[in-house]
Amino acid sequence: MSTRRPLIGIPADRRLLGHHYFHCVGEKYIAAVAEGAQAVPVLIPSLGDGLEARELLADFDGILLTGSPSNVEPHRYNGPASDPGTLHDAYRDATTLPMIPRVVEAGLPLLAICRGFQEMNVAFGGTLWQKLHEVQGYRNHREDTEAPLDEQYGPAHDIELTPDGLLARLSGEQRLKVNSLHSQGVQTLGKGLVVEARAPDGVIEAFRAADAPSLALGLQWHPEWKFKDNPFSRALFAAFGEAARERARQRAAR
């Protein structure tokens, strides 16, 4: 049986850097996959309709959806138009949104972080608040962009874990403290998704795909940031890596 490390696909952002477009993934996500999940990170270009997802997914053992400064385009969930100047990434939307249900259905482990969490909700028919801080009853979940990075990504608030949920079993806790760097949030939860954690103001902080054959988890916070220093983040990426290794073992046994 093959002993190779599992391959984790990471869809990239498409960004204009200078006068040219680049397909980019933050190094912190790559490191969390390589070191935390003990897997091989492989960047997937966001080519939209130019990418055949079904053929692509046959070569991977898991998918990581990263955070990003860009927002999912609101027409994807019948939301109101974004404010002028809002950063979008139509190519990433066109790549990830059709891919996500196929990933889950095919039994590939999926870990979706921040923008990825929002993509996963939209892919399953959910909707988003674009400005959570302007919705009555919700706190400001955005970071202070003027603060040092360690402060921006530092612990911001508690989350309450769903009793007997995946995260509660993984952590052995009912309450965790997480960072908070988002302006968007779940308005209506996608079909087939179940809540795994909420913030004190009721904002959904984590969910999973209830009927997924493998791990299929979305997180609003950023566990990849200095994951080695956080016991729960280490456990989370280790579980993701083990699910990917199980997928690889199943493929090798066919």
N, C-alpha and C positions, 0 to 999 in steps of 0.2 A: 504494500500500500504506500502511496506517495506520502513523503514527510514534508513536502514544501509548505511554506507558510501560506495562509489563505490570502486571496486577493480582494481588497476592499476598493471599490470604485467610488470616486469623489467627484461629482459634477462641479465644474468650474464656473466662476463668474466670468462674464464677458465684459471687459472694461476698456475704455479708451484711455491709453497712457501716452501722452504726447499726441502724436498724429496717427497712431496705429492702435488697433484693437488687440488685446491680449486675453488669453484664457488663464485665469488665476485662481489659486487656492491658498489660503493663509497657512503659513508654516506650522502654526500651533495645532491645526487640525491634522496635518500630515504627521507631525510628531506623536500626537495622541494615538493615531492608528498604528504607526510603526512601533512605538514603544509601549503604549498602554494596551493595545489590542494584540500586540505581537503579530501583526499582519503586514502585508505589502500594500502600501497606498498607491493607487493608480488614478491619475487625473483623467477625467472624462471631459472632452471639450463640449461646450454648450452650443451645438450646431442646430438645435431645434429639429425641424423636419428633415434635416440632412443626416440625422442619426437614426439608425435602425435599432431601437431599444431591445427588441426581442433577441436579435443576434448578439448584441452587446452583453446582455445580462447572462447569457449562457457561459460567459468566461469568468464571471465574478462569483465570489462567495459571500458578499455583503455589500451594502451601499451606505455611505455616510453623506448626509445632506448638511452643509455647513451654514453658519451665519453669514451675513453680508450687509453692507450699508444700504443695498437696494431693497425696495418693497415689491411684493407681488403686484402685478398690474391689477387694479380693481375691477376691470371688466371681466377678469377671470372668475369672480364670484359675485357679479352683478352689484358691485359696490359703487358709491358715488365717485366722481372723478377726483384724482389726487390734486393737492395744491400744486401750483406752478413751481417748478424746480425740484420736485420729488424725484429721487433717483429710482429708476426702474431698470430691469434687465429682461427684456422680452425674450431673448434667446435662451436664458436660463429657464424662464417660465415654460417655454415651448419644449425644453428638454426634460425637465424634471416632472412637470405635472402629469403628462401621459405615462411617464416611467413608474411613478410611485405605486399605483394600484397593481401594475404588473410585477413589481418587485415583491410586494406583499403576497400576492396570489401565488407567485412562483416559489415562495418559501425562503427567499433570501433574507437574512437578517438586515434590518434597517434601523439606523439611528439618525434622527433628524433633530438638528440644533438650531434654535432661534429662527432665522429665515426658513430653514428646513422644516421646522415645526409648523410654521405658517403655511408653507407649501403643502405639507402633508395634510393639514386640515382642509385646505382648498381642494386638493386632489380628491378628497372623499366627500366633497359637496358642502363643506362648511364655509362660513363667512368670517370676515375680520373687521375689527375696529381699527381704523387707520391712526387715530389719535386717542389712545387709551386715556391719556391724562386730561382730556376734555370731556370724558364721559362721567356723568355724575355718579359718585360712589366709588370710583376707582382712584387709586393713588397715582403719582407720577412714577412710572417704572423706568424712566430714562436715566442714563448715566450723566454725570457732569463731564462734558467733553473737555473742559479746561483743567480737570484734575489729572494727576499722574495716572498712568495705566494701572498700576497696582491698586490705586484707590477706585478707579472706574470698575475694575473687575473684582473688587473686594466684596465680602459678604454684605448684602443689602437688606434682606428681609427673610423671615422664615417662610417655609411652605409646609402645609399639612398634607401628609401622605394618606392616600386611600387605604383604610385597614384591609389587610390581606392582599393588597395590590402587588404588582411586580416590584415596584420601587421599595415598598415597605419590607418585602421579603429580602430584597437584595441588600438593603441598608441595615435591617434589624431595628429601625427607628420609626417613629410616627411623625417626627418633625425634623426638618433639616433647614440649614441656612444657606441661601444661594445668592449669587450675584444678580444684577438686574440692569440690562442694557437694551431695552426695547421700547419703542413707541407704539407698535401695533400689538394686538392681542386677539384672542378668539372671541368672536361675537356669538356665532352659533357653531356648535361642534359638528364635525363631519359625521356622516353615516357610518356606523360600525366602529367608531372610536369611543373609548371609555376613559373617564378622567382618572388619572393616577395621582395628581397633586394639585392643590390650589394655594394661592397666596392669601394672606389674611383678609384682603379686600374682596376675595371671591374669584379673582382672575385665574383662569386655568393655566397651570404651569407645566403640566405634563399629561400626556395621554398615551394610550396604546391602541393598536388595532386588535379588537377583541377576538376575532376568529383567525388571526394570522397563524400559519403553520410554524413560524419561527419568531424570534424577537422582532417587534415592529413598534418602536418607541419614539415619541416626540418630546423634546424638552425645550422649554422657553429660555432657560438660562444657558450659561456657557461652561460646561464641565471640562472642556478641553484646556481652559486657561490654567496653567501650572498644575495640571492634573496630578502630578506626582506628589504634590503637597497636600492633597485632599483624599482621605481614605475612601470616601464614597465615590469620587470621580475615578479613582484607581479601580474600584470594584466594578463600576459601570463599564469602563472600557475593557476590563478583563472579561466580563460577561459577554460583551459584544464580540470580542475576539474568539471566545469559546464557541459562541453560536456560529460564527463564520467557519471555525475549524470543523464543527459538526457537519455543516453544509459541505465542506470540502471532502470529508470522509464519505458522506453519502454519494457524492458524485464519483469518487474514486471506486466505490463498491459496485457501481452500475455496470 
